[in-house]
């Protein structure tokens, strides 16, 4: 699919690693709902599947998961269909009526899906409770990030730009489900506390948030979308997440890969990245509690160092590319083997 104006994709990284050679880009697929373009995207996918000898169709994200799986069914081609849940929309996104409609839709799509991958145990449990997943048709496979080398010159320059304050960094889309308004509230409580909040990302709330920060002169630095997240995290002291709902946030996996302590809301499968008292703190958002945790990290460098080591260990134990790749290969091989046996 294609990114919208306030989004960024991984094209540059993929091209740099020669991973874009066999990619076919769909002209009409995008995040926002557009009935005409979505129908054209469905036709595009059906034609693509009919033209190619596809063994496994693997879909990701909400809308692409709907269109892709419908296209797989309508193409009338024999293939195994896999869908990855990177989270779900059952909490925090929709009202009761829409949530029920979504649940019915997902249950029906499950009937034309051979296997599911789910990014976290808590996400899987929620989907089982909603009778979307069965105990026999899914596997939990954690997402991963490729750990890149730091640019020491750029890290030094970033740290110089950030100043001597404790640097607390948020990475993500500035949308309502991510609750960036909580960062504004936290920044208000941290005036004159030698703390800076760095926000990496853009989205529908970007202009509104920046106007508030400028008007109130809050200790927040906006960097927009950046491709070198590892350098920004390396120049930071703490990572923060304040979302209403999550799966397993890739931004936090990037943070533990670099070795940052984390302060986060206890939603979705965030608790599978953040271990309370080992590499960070979790809880419902309360501005006073989050302020205390930020100031605790500011005043305890030794604790930050200990938490940093634990974050790196968690990354190596659960979130490396090698672990994720082996899990995908195992699932794909089992599906292909079953397909060959049936044929």
Buried (B, 14 or more C-beta within 10 A) or exposed (E): BBEEEBBBEEEEEEEEEEEBEEEEEBEBBBBEEEEEBBEBBBEBBBEBBEEEEBBBBBBEBBBBBBBBBBBBBBBEBEBBBBBBBBBBBBBBBBEEEEBEEBBEEBEEBBEEBBBBBBBBBBBBBBBBEBEBBEEEEBBBBBBBBEBBEBBEEBBBEBBEEBEEBBBBBBBBBBBBBBBBBBBBBBBBBBEEBEBBBBBBBBBEBBEEBBEBBEEEEBBBBBBEBEEBBBBBBBBBBBBBBBBBBBBBBBBBBBBBBBBBBBBBBBBBBBBBBBBEEBBBBBEEBEBEEBBBBBBBBBEEEEEBEBBBEBBBBBBBEBBBEEBBEEBBEEBBEEBEEEBEEEE
